[in-house]
Amino acid sequence: MIIQIILIIAAYLIGSLSTAIITCKLLGLPDPRTQGSGNPGATNVLRSGGKKAAIITLTGDLLKGLIPVLIAQAFGLSGLALALVALAAFLGHLFPAYHGFKGGKGVATGLGVLLGLHWAVGVAALVTWLLAAGISRISSMGALVAATLTPIWIAIILGDFWLTMTGCIMMILLYWRHWSNIQRILAGTEPKIGQK
């Protein structure tokens, strides 16, 4: 039980590391929270800092979801305990302890979590995102469709109740963090991929 609690807390603290803020600081770029959408994520970093900074941010955000889950599995966690570690890493990104609990939208970190749970779940979510984004030409639409289908992929591939519930919670939180995007999609004003 003590190891499980330590891993859950560690997952949250790892998830709380803002790759966007750290990357921009190290590269001498403006704080992403003061640029563009104000979101400390790879997409906003791409707009304000370029491809290199965006790739580093994306990779870091993915790894901070992936690594805690892999560590938890290495310690033999499964079911509810594993689900709590996965959720803690995701929540750390959304509500980072080091940055006033104001974090990113969670897409890359969520993908890292899914890849950690099972590579097939992560690939299914990624392919869903690519297809939906490719058809709609709207990145946020791809994220929303992938989030919607993620619990289904978890249920089919892993068949675990607690992990499926975690997928549902992540889906709801992604909807919430993308609420402004949803409003723009409905209004027909959400930028297409490649547009500023």
N, C-alpha and C positions, 0 to 999 in steps of 0.2 A: 504493500500500500504506500509506503514512504517513497519508494522508487517511482511509482506511478505519479504521485503528487509532484515530485521533483521534476519529472519529465514534462508534466503539464505546464508547470510554472516556467521551465526553461523554454518550452515551445512558444509560450506567449512572449517572453523576453526576446527571443530570436526573431519572432515575427514583428516585434516592435521596432527593430532596426530599420530605419527608412533608407533604403538603397538610393532613392532619388536625391534626398537631401545630402547624404554622405558623398555620393558621386559628384554632384554639382559643386560641393564645397572643395573636394580634392582637385577637381579640374578647373577651379576658379570661375565657375559659372554662377549665374544668379540663383538664389533660392527658388526652387520650382513653385513654392507656395505663393510667391509674389509675381509669378509670370503666368500668362495665358489663363487657363481654367483655374489655376491655383491648386490643382490636384498633384500631389507628390507621386506621380506614376510615370511609366515609360512613355506614354503618348504625349504627355505635357512636356516631359524632358526633351523629347524629339523635336518639338516645336521650338523650344527655347535654347536647347543646347546641342542639337545635332544628333546624328546617327550613333556615333561612338558612345556618347553619354547615355543614349536611350538603350542601346544594346547591353551596356553594363548594368543599367537599372533593371531592365527586364530579366536578365540572368540572375541578378541578386535577389529580386523579388520571388522568382521561381524557386531558387535554392532555399530560401528561408521558409518556404512551405514544404519542400521536399525533405530536407535534412532532418527536421524534428520527427517526422513520421517514420523515416527509415531507422533512426536511432531507437524510437519506441518499439518498432518491430524487432530490432536486434535484441532488445531486452525482453522479447516475448509477449509484448502487449497485443491484445486483440479485443474485438467487441467494443464495449463501452469505454474502456480505458484508452484504446487506440483512437476511438472517435473523439474523445475529449482532448487528446494531444493534437489531433488534426484541427479541431475547431479552435483550440487555443492559438495555434500558429496563425490561422486565418484572422482571428480577432485581434491578434497583435498588430497585424498590418493595418486593419481598419481603425483600431483604437490604440495607437502606440503609446506606451508608458513614457517614452523619452521625448515625445513631441506634442504634449498637451492633449493626447488622446484624439488627435485629428490626423487621420492617415489617408491612404489611397482607397481605390474602389475595389481592389482585391482580386482582379482577374488573373494576373500572373501568379500571385501567391496561391490562389485557389487551384490553379493548374498544377503547381508544384505539389500541393497536398494530394491531389488526385493521382498524380504520377507515383507518389510515395505509397499510396494505398494499393495501387496495382497499375502497372504500366498500361494495361488495356483500357482501364477507366480513363486515364489521362489522355491516351491517344484518341479514344472515342469522343471525349470532350473537345479536344483540339480540332479534330476533323469536323465536328459539328460546327464549331466556331468558324473555321475556314469556309465551309460550304455556305453557312448563313451570311457571313460577311461578304463572301464573293458574289452571292446572288443579289443581296440587297445593296451592296457597295457601301454599307454602313458598319463600321467597326463595332459600335455599341450594340447594334442589332445582333451581330454574331455572338457577342458576349452574353446577351440576354437569352438567346435561343439555346446556347450551350448550357447556361445555368439552369434553364427549364428542364432540359433533358438529362442533366447530370444525375439526379436521384434515380432515374430509370436505369441509366448505365450501371450505377453502383448496385442496384437491386438485381439486375440481370447477371452481372459479372461476378459480384462478390456474395450476393444473397444474404447480407448481414443487416439486421434491423437497425442497429445503432449507427452504422456507417451510412445507411440510407437516410436516416433522420438527420445526420450531420450534413449530408448533401442537400436536404430540404432547407435546413437553416441557412446554409451558405447561399442557396438560391434566393431566399427571401432577403437576406442582407445585400446581395448583389442588386436585386431589384431596387431596394431602398437607396443604395449608393448611386444608382443610375437613374434616379427619379427625374432629374432635370433632362437627361438624355431621352427618357421615355416621353416626356412632354414635348420635346423638340421633334421626336420621331412622329408623334401623333399630329403635330402641327406642320410636318413636312419641311422643317428647317434644320434638322440634324445634318451636319456636314457629311458629304460623301468621302470615301477613302481618297486621299490625295489632295483634298481641299483643305484650306486653312480654316 
